[in-house]
Amino acid sequence: MATKHASAIKSHKQSLKNRERNRQFRARLRGVLKSIRTAIDGNDLTGARSALKQTISLIDKMATKGIIHRNAAGRYKSRLTTRIAAKSKAA
């Protein structure tokens, strides 16, 4: 880094730390979404329903922290519940 200002150095360190934390949260979200979608597609509706509550909680936490946008959070939750409801209705 080319700057010598202490505040700029501190800010840069914080941004690196926050970027890594947010990256881990997003990776965790992707994994959870993939597993619940797999459960829905594999007709494991009881597993999907139990995972839905924890998934929605994680999505809400991430939206609150600003890692994902609140509209994206709503979209994820809506699509998951809709898919589970459609599978339940078909079964």
C-alpha positions in Angstrom: 0.0 0.0 0.0 1.4 3.4 -1.0 -0.2 5.6 1.7 1.3 6.5 5.1 -1.8 7.8 6.7 -2.7 5.7 9.8 -6.4 6.1 9.2 -6.1 4.9 5.6 -4.0 1.9 6.7 -6.5 1.0 9.4 -9.4 1.4 6.9 -7.7 -0.9 4.4 -7.2 -3.6 7.1 -10.8 -3.3 8.1 -12.0 -3.6 4.5 -9.9 -6.7 4.0 -11.3 -8.3 7.2 -14.9 -7.4 6.3 -14.5 -8.7 2.7 -13.2 -12.1 4.0 -16.0 -12.3 6.5 -18.7 -11.5 3.9 -17.2 -13.9 1.5 -17.5 -16.7 4.1 -21.1 -15.8 4.8 -22.0 -15.8 1.1 -20.3 -19.2 0.6 -22.2 -20.6 3.6 -25.5 -19.2 2.2 -24.8 -20.8 -1.2 -24.1 -24.1 0.4 -27.3 -24.0 2.5 -29.4 -23.0 -0.5 -27.9 -25.8 -2.6 -28.6 -28.4 0.1 -32.2 -27.4 0.6 -32.8 -27.3 -3.2 -31.3 -30.7 -3.4 -33.7 -32.0 -0.7 -36.7 -30.5 -2.4 -35.7 -32.0 -5.8 -35.0 -35.3 -4.1 -38.5 -35.4 -2.6 -37.1 -35.2 0.9 -39.9 -32.8 2.0 -39.6 -33.4 5.8 -35.9 -32.6 5.6 -36.5 -29.6 3.4 -39.2 -28.2 5.8 -36.9 -28.6 8.8 -34.0 -27.0 7.0 -36.2 -24.1 5.7 -36.5 -22.6 9.2 -32.7 -22.4 9.7 -32.2 -21.2 6.1 -34.7 -18.4 6.5 -33.0 -17.4 9.8 -29.6 -17.3 8.0 -31.0 -15.3 5.1 -32.6 -12.8 7.5 -29.3 -12.4 9.4 -27.4 -11.7 6.2 -29.9 -9.2 5.0 -29.7 -7.4 8.4 -25.9 -7.3 8.3 -26.1 -5.9 4.7 -24.3 -8.9 3.1 -27.2 -9.4 0.8 -29.9 -7.0 -0.2 -33.2 -7.2 1.6 -35.1 -7.7 -1.7 -32.7 -10.6 -2.6 -33.4 -12.1 0.9 -37.2 -11.9 0.3 -36.8 -13.4 -3.1 -34.8 -16.4 -1.7 -37.3 -17.0 1.0 -40.3 -16.7 -1.3 -38.9 -19.1 -4.0 -37.9 -21.7 -1.4 -41.3 -21.7 0.3 -43.1 -21.8 -3.1 -41.0 -24.8 -4.2 -41.7 -26.7 -1.0 -45.4 -25.9 -1.2 -45.6 -27.0 -4.8 -43.9 -30.3 -4.1 -46.1 -30.9 -1.1 -49.2 -30.2 -3.2 -48.0 -32.6 -5.9 -47.2 -35.4 -3.4 
